[in-house]
Amino acid sequence: MDWWGRVKATATVALLAAALQHEARRWRLWGSVGRIPGPLALPLVGTGWLAIVIRPEGLMALLKNIKERHGMIFRMWYGNLAEIHIIQAENIEKVLTSYELITKSVHYKFLKPWLGEGLLTSTGSKWQRRRKMLTPAFHFKILENFVGVFAEKAQVLVQKLRNNADGHEFDIYPSIALCSLDIICETAMGTCVNAQNDATSEYVSATCTVAELTMKRALRPWLYPDFIFRMTPSGRQYYKCLNTVHQFSKQVIKERRQQREHSPNKERALVQDETGVKSRVAFLDLLLDMSMNGENLDDADIQEEVDTFMFEGHDTTAAAMSWAIFLLGHHPDIQQKAFEELNEIFQDSDRLPTMQDLQNMKYLEMVIKEALRLYPSVPFIGRFNSKDSECGGHKLPEGVMLVLHLYESHRDPRYWPDPERFDPDRFLPDSKQGRHPFAYVPFSGGPRSCIGQRFALLEEKAILSSILRNYVIESVESRENVKAAPELILRPIDGIKVKLNAR
């Protein structure tokens, strides 16, 4: 046999071995997973056919139907990828509190081209080091430093909304998203991108496109293989925009490091707002401090964490605030109660909120928490089952994906009577007694709980309070007609239509 013949024979044997290994793994998984109830699984595609015949706006209803038919634990198949969907708080607790189940599911791999191996996507010892290192960056005093940014960007939003405050219908979601992007750029990188006044800038547009295409890909199993995704128009657009996003953050990090190195005392460079007056410390400065004080962080590591902070602090908070506005617009009595609380705090003053003011917004915080119960920004949490385990009486083999349904868990009538009713009083201190601690986990729980949850709540209070102090909100569409896309982030498919009237 000549050289080329031996190469072909070796390649053929290798391919056959890989195919046999693939089939052996699938049958091994099926032996255990097949005993768990779930919808019809077809050859090769498994239950992936549902993603083709069901439109995104129908997916939440489909999953609810599967739950009602098959129970609080059910299985799904995508090719040889097995998913175990878990809904009950007791079983969610088992997964989230386990230090052995800290590796995110395969769905998070779509974030890696953007975020690299940052805090959200890393695992094992790297994640443990980063978590320990970054926790001090979200200390109370650090967050207090960001309140001025929240308040100033919220004021820009209030002014922009005046163009719509005449009672006509409009979609408020884009305005909220741009405000959130302004905030996260300044708090993360110390950079004013002025997104609310220049939504067409290359960086702003690229960031929004990367986030949108990442979400859409997660819902389309046929785009999971990267070589296929890269050949599609969406894939080509994604990588083009991703390059813009990465070049921007890379340049900001480079310039900031150079500023500090040329400073006589290696001091933090001042972070200026658009007027050039204010000076603040951004998340990036804290990372550079760590790098200069001996932590093993090079510019690539810093970029991973800055990009992660950008992702986690943009779409998630924008979605949370938009759903809260939508619900307030349907409940004028609750909206009035929140407004009265703000009146007590600010009296007749039009001053910007302080950290103490935000902490005093107890009822508004309850409103936000109840909105997150009904519309959790992250509707599903995924984990890789790294060893054979047991959950809810079912044996779960190593290698399956565990999908925790926060959207349905937050509607468990055992803990949430009349679960579809919007009632902020559920979060009164006395109302929490007897409720399972993992019946409500909009910021996850256990060792991988969201490190920025206090940041998010403060930002949301600052923006929502600014809107409520200036406008009366009326939602246009019913809850039944507003469909949510269960992507990585729970976003309204067609936005949030409201009417605003100036107070």
Number of C-alpha atoms within 10 A of each C-alpha: 7 6 8 9 10 11 12 11 13 12 12 12 12 12 12 12 12 12 12 12 12 13 13 12 15 16 14 13 19 16 12 13 24 16 12 19 18 21 16 13 18 13 10 12 16 18 20 20 16 16 16 13 9 11 12 20 16 15 19 17 12 15 15 14 12 18 20 10 13 15 17 18 23 22 24 23 25 19 16 18 17 22 22 23 23 27 24 21 23 15 17 24 19 15 23 23 16 12 12 13 22 23 20 21 20 15 19 18 16 19 21 15 13 23 23 20 20 24 23 24 19 19 18 12 9 12 19 15 13 17 17 9 13 17 11 13 17 16 13 12 11 16 18 16 15 23 21 18 21 26 22 17 22 26 18 15 21 21 14 14 19 14 9 18 21 12 14 12 16 16 16 19 23 15 19 25 22 24 25 29 28 25 30 29 25 26 28 22 24 24 19 17 20 21 21 21 14 12 16 11 12 13 20 21 16 22 20 18 18 24 20 16 15 20 20 16 19 20 20 13 16 16 18 16 10 11 10 11 16 15 11 12 9 18 20 13 15 22 16 14 21 20 14 18 21 20 13 14 20 18 11 17 21 12 12 19 21 13 15 19 15 11 12 7 8 14 13 19 20 18 20 16 18 10 6 9 9 12 12 18 20 24 24 24 24 18 23 20 18 16 16 16 10 8 12 10 17 12 14 13 16 22 24 23 23 25 22 23 24 22 20 17 23 25 24 20 24 26 25 26 26 27 25 22 28 26 24 24 22 19 16 15 11 19 20 14 13 23 21 16 17 22 13 11 16 15 11 8 8 10 9 16 21 15 17 10 15 21 14 15 19 16 20 25 20 18 25 22 22 23 24 24 26 23 25 25 27 24 26 23 22 23 22 20 23 15 13 11 11 12 15 13 8 13 14 21 20 13 17 24 24 24 26 26 22 29 25 23 24 27 20 19 11 11 18 17 11 12 16 13 11 18 16 18 14 17 16 12 8 9 10 13 9 8 13 13 13 22 23 24 23 24 19 21 17 17 15 22 14 17 21 17 16 15 19 21 18 20 27 25 24 27 23 19 22 20 22 21 18 19 19 20 24 22 21 18 14 12 11 6 8 16 21 19 21 24 20 24 24 23 27 18 13 14 19 22 21 22 20 24 16 16 9
